[in-house]
Amino acid sequence: MERTLILNELQIHQKVNRLAFQIYEDNFAETEIILAGIHSGGYKFAKKLETAIKEISPLKVTLVEVSLDKENPMGQEVKISMDKKLLDGKVVLLVDDVLNSGKTLIYSMLPFLELPLKKLRTVVLVNRNHNRYPVRADFSGLSLATTIQEHIFVELDVQQEAVYLG
């Protein structure tokens, strides 16, 4: 399969830094924010955001992982790697690498909707704008018009950081 480079390592770094400033600007009056990274790509992206936010702000950043079956999200409970009671009254940013149809993002929100949060926002590295569900990215690194047949590949590994269109 032929893939086209969309973002290289430097460009991803720039997007992460810009998003960190936007998140801090939106939460400058807070003392703590929760970054809830969706398992795998979203969690890796949330770790990068955590580092960038800590470099530019005094915010306490807590990183948690959200796990769900992306193919069958109703098949099992969405899990959060933190006691839900500790999220009461907190600002939560739900983080994923790519916003495709909105399915993963909207199902990942379910456990947070049961809690009295102060604020819930969404953050994505790439927004494809193919929403089938009523969810949007509050913070987006790159909005990209693609066809439904095309796929976005995000690699956020230590050896390789890149975003491809294939």
ABEGO torsion letter per residue (X at the ends): XBBBBABBAAAAAAAAAAAAAAAAAAAAABABBBBBBBBEAAAAAAAAAAAAAAAABABBBBBBBBBBBAABAAABBBBBABBAAAABGBBBBBBBABBBAGAAAAAAAAAAAABBBABBBBBBABBAGABABBBBBABBABBBBBBAABBBBBBABAABBBBBBX
